[in-house]
């Protein structure tokens, strides 16, 4: 499912607080024309709906502005310190990008053999930073843990990644492991 957001031109000289009182959230678009940026606003209800979407940081968003439309990634969400209301959004255009850097969640699949023997599955990483084509961003990366026994683990190099993805951390980085539980140790 593709996300779509419509923005309105931000009046020149408008104050962010005044915009928020009117039910609008200030936003900016970067990367569509080199170093130029476009300031615009989005309706508060649309922003709330957008922020409730899963995997938001690595999903393409169709952004429609009066002066530009295309595919973007949401790069930053600034919120009020204690109300947690959105105060500002930053979008990055991926229309002209060959590759983008995103963080993708890991999804652990299966029940490890070691867990059935009383071990505990310990995830050391829950997401990976990757570089890929904008239209090839995976929603998540599956990690099959069914064959792991107590004392075993999986490294980045053990992953079966879709073609075109490049991981930005060491291949020897441990992702997940099965540890012996304290109850099992003390029972011996």
C-alpha positions in Angstrom: 0.0 0.0 0.0 1.4 3.3 -1.0 1.0 6.4 1.2 -0.1 9.6 -0.3 0.2 13.1 1.3 -1.1 16.4 0.0 0.6 19.6 1.0 -0.3 23.2 0.7 1.9 26.1 -0.1 3.2 27.8 3.1 2.5 31.5 3.1 5.7 33.5 3.1 6.6 35.0 6.5 4.1 32.7 8.4 5.0 31.7 11.9 5.1 28.0 12.8 3.1 28.6 16.0 0.3 30.4 14.1 0.2 27.6 11.5 -0.2 25.0 14.3 -3.0 27.0 15.9 -4.8 26.8 12.5 -4.4 23.0 12.5 -1.5 22.9 10.0 1.9 21.3 10.5 5.0 23.0 8.9 7.0 20.7 6.6 9.9 20.9 4.2 11.0 19.0 1.1 14.7 18.5 0.3 16.6 16.9 -2.5 14.2 17.6 -5.4 16.4 20.3 -7.0 19.9 20.0 -5.4 20.2 22.2 -2.4 16.9 24.0 -2.8 14.1 23.2 -0.4 10.3 23.8 -0.5 8.4 24.9 2.7 4.8 23.8 2.8 2.1 22.7 5.3 0.1 19.6 5.9 -3.3 19.3 7.6 -2.8 18.0 11.3 -5.3 15.1 10.8 -3.4 13.9 7.7 -0.1 14.0 9.7 -1.6 12.0 12.5 -2.8 9.4 10.0 0.6 9.3 8.3 2.5 8.9 11.6 0.3 5.9 12.6 1.6 3.9 9.6 4.1 1.0 10.3 7.6 1.1 8.9 7.2 4.8 8.1 10.9 5.6 7.8 11.4 3.2 5.0 8.2 3.5 3.0 7.8 5.6 -0.1 5.3 8.4 0.3 3.7 10.1 -2.7 3.9 13.8 -1.9 1.7 16.2 -3.9 2.5 19.9 -3.6 1.3 22.8 -5.8 4.8 23.2 -7.2 6.0 19.6 -7.2 4.9 16.0 -6.9 6.8 12.8 -6.6 8.1 10.0 -4.4 9.7 10.9 -1.0 10.9 9.4 2.3 10.0 10.9 5.6 13.4 11.7 7.1 12.6 13.6 10.3 9.6 14.2 12.6 10.0 16.8 15.3 7.5 16.6 18.1 6.5 18.7 21.1 8.6 17.7 24.2 5.8 16.5 26.4 2.5 16.7 24.3 4.2 14.6 21.6 2.2 16.5 18.9 4.0 16.7 15.6 5.7 20.1 15.1 7.6 19.7 11.9 8.2 17.1 9.2 11.1 16.8 6.8 10.7 14.9 3.5 13.5 13.8 1.1 12.8 13.4 -2.6 14.0 10.1 -4.1 12.9 10.8 -7.6 16.4 11.5 -8.9 18.2 9.1 -6.5 19.8 5.9 -7.8 20.3 4.6 -4.2 19.0 5.6 -0.8 20.0 4.8 2.7 17.3 3.5 5.0 16.9 1.5 8.2 14.8 -1.6 7.8 13.4 -3.7 10.7 14.5 -7.3 11.2 11.7 -9.9 11.6 12.7 -13.1 13.4 10.8 -16.1 12.1 10.4 -19.5 13.7 11.1 -21.1 17.1 14.8 -21.9 17.7 15.7 -25.5 18.6 17.6 -24.1 21.6 14.5 -22.3 22.9 12.6 -25.6 23.0 15.5 -26.9 25.2 15.1 -24.1 27.6 17.3 -21.4 26.1 16.5 -17.8 25.5 16.5 -16.0 22.2 18.4 -12.7 22.4 18.1 -10.2 19.6 21.2 -8.0 19.5 19.9 -5.9 16.5 16.3 -5.2 15.6 17.0 -3.3 12.4 19.7 -2.8 9.7 20.9 0.2 7.8 21.0 -0.6 4.1 21.5 1.0 0.8 19.2 0.1 -2.1 17.2 1.5 -5.0 14.2 3.7 -3.9 11.7 1.2 -5.4 13.4 -1.8 -3.8 13.1 -0.9 -0.1 11.9 -3.9 1.8 9.3 -3.5 4.5 11.4 -5.8 6.7 14.1 -8.4 6.4 13.2 -11.9 7.5 15.7 -13.8 9.7 15.0 -17.6 10.1 16.1 -18.6 13.6 14.6 -22.2 13.7 18.0 -24.0 13.4 19.7 -22.1 16.3 20.7 -24.2 19.2 21.9 -23.0 22.7 25.2 -21.1 22.3 24.7 -20.5 18.5 23.9 -17.2 16.7 23.5 -15.6 13.3 25.7 -12.9 11.9 24.9 -10.3 9.1 26.8 -12.5 6.7 24.3 -15.4 7.4 21.4 -13.3 6.0 19.9 -14.1 2.6 19.3 -10.6 1.4 17.2 -9.6 -1.7 19.3 -8.6 -4.7 20.4 -5.0 -4.8 20.6 -4.5 -1.0 23.9 -3.6 0.7 24.2 -3.7 4.5 26.1 -0.8 6.1 27.6 -2.8 9.0 30.3 -5.4 9.4 29.4 -8.9 8.0 30.7 -10.4 11.3 28.2 -8.4 13.4 26.1 -10.7 15.5 22.3 -10.3 15.0 20.7 -12.8 17.2 21.7 -15.7 19.5 20.3 -18.4 21.8 21.7 -18.2 25.3 21.4 -20.7 28.1 18.9 -19.6 30.7 19.8 -19.1 34.4 17.3 -21.7 35.4 19.0 -24.3 33.1 22.4 -23.4 34.5 21.4 -23.6 38.1 19.6 -26.9 37.6 22.9 -28.7 36.7 
